[in-house]
Amino acid sequence: MINKNVEKAINVQIKKEDYSSRLYLQMASWCEVNGLGGAANFLYAQAEEEREHMLKFVHYLNDRGGFAKMMELEQPPFEFKNVIDIFEQVMKHEEYITASINEVYEVTLNEKDYTTGSFLQWFINEQIEEESTMRTILDKINLVGKDKAGYFHIDKELEAMAAARPETNTAAE
Ligand code: FEO
């Protein structure tokens, strides 16, 4: 049986991954109706990836004798200024998720649940990658310039990045 405090921390993290997926889905939808097809594709894929993260936690918790619960979610914001605004918010959100994963890790250390600690390593590495991807996108946005031509260029880049992503797999692992 998994430790109760670890179970609670994972359930909170499940909620956050679930919210991340909805947040990126909302951003993707905004991009789609605002002529940013590349950014939309990138963010739709990112939303799927967050759902995959959530499922990883769900299966892990249930496999360890816990019970994954779907909690109520707040409505994500749906008004954005432009693609820069969106990716600045994505960056901030990913930093928040990184801090949150570290908090769950701390709970596993306090409770001496080293199995869950080792399970969390995957997420710790994933966060390094996600933050680095988002930083690269923000750097590119700064390079191409914050105007209409720049937005067009960055949308093409995001289209290419979305196409280069490995297929997301939401099935149980
Ligand atoms: Fe599930 Fe983007 O962290």
Residues whose N, C-alpha, C, O or C-beta is under 5 A from the ligand:
A	BS01	FEO	E17 E50 H53 I97 E130
